[in-house]
Amino acid sequence: MTMMTLTPPAVAGRTADDVRRRALAAFLRSRRERISPEQAGLPRGPRRRTPGLRREEVAQLAAVGVTWYTWLEQAREIQVSAQVLDAVARALMLDRGERSHLFALAGVVDPLPGTDSTAVTPALRRMLDALEPLPACLQNARYDILAHNRMYGRLMCDLDALPPEERNCLWLHFVSPEWRAAAVNGEEARRAMAAKFRSSMAEHIAEPAWKCLLRRLLDASEEFRRLWAEHEVVSVDVHKAAILNVPRAGLMRLDHTSLWTGPTPGTRLITFTPADAESDRALRRLHAQVSAGDRPGPGDDCAG
């Protein structure tokens, strides 16, 4: 007797994309239902029957259309961009693993930097360490900090305490209270960085990682929104001295040097050198603390 396997009607004709969209919809619903309005900073209000957040509340937090988000949870066949997925992930307070799962189900590459970078070779890492006591780091054109030595990691805050997605100089200058407090000429520096970012973005305007960072900055910083609306542009080769008031080390005036690490613009080596004797002494005080393994105390780091 021949046995026949019957395919359930609900599954018949389903493609791999259909299955993935349904899994994405179910995952979004499960994450939405676990977040209380209070956790999201929203009023609970009377007559709330939905567990967790409502769809329109997630759409509001992510700054996307309610209809579009509803279709996403209904497994409709719609296009999803990386920057919109990033906003949804932040609205739903996803951790790193959940965020990776979200992007995998959506079939979209996550634009946030990972914990490592293929652009950072062992030779470059040794060079960073050899430059101490000078603070030095490797950045890409988007201001992501790809690697740094101990001095750079302690110059403005405890950089190692931050998650990878927050290790971005543009983000830290505009969003981190500790970086803003340490930068004596911070207002001038932030204006210049926003103008440089706009200038650089002209060559990357369609790339998800750039659009994702821009959206995060626009959502998080009123000052950045104001500066971005002014449409100023400045060459990335223009540099001015950084004036910093570093906790437990003192006032420093540091000259900035930027060197491309390859034949074409991309990853660059950033170094800071003291501009005067007072700054040199302050930098050496910081180096003594770093060498002794002295970590920042409460209120000294930027982990928030």
Secondary structure, 3 states (H helix, E strand, C coil): CCCCCCCCCCCCCCCHHHHHHHHHHHHHHHHHHCCCCCCCCCCCCCCCCCCCCCHHHHHHHHCCCHHHHHHHHCCCCCCCCHHHHHHHHHHCCCCHHHHHHHHHHHCCCCCCCCCCCCCCCHHHHHHHHHCCCCCEEEECCCCEEEEECHHHHHHCCCHHHCCHHHCEHHHHHHHCHHHHHHECCHHHHHHHHHHHHHHHHCCCCCCHHHHHHHHHHHHHCHHHHHHHHCCCCCCCCCCCCEEEEECCCEEEEEEEEEEECCCCCCCEEEEEEECCHHHHHHHHHHHHHHHCCCCCCCCCCCCC
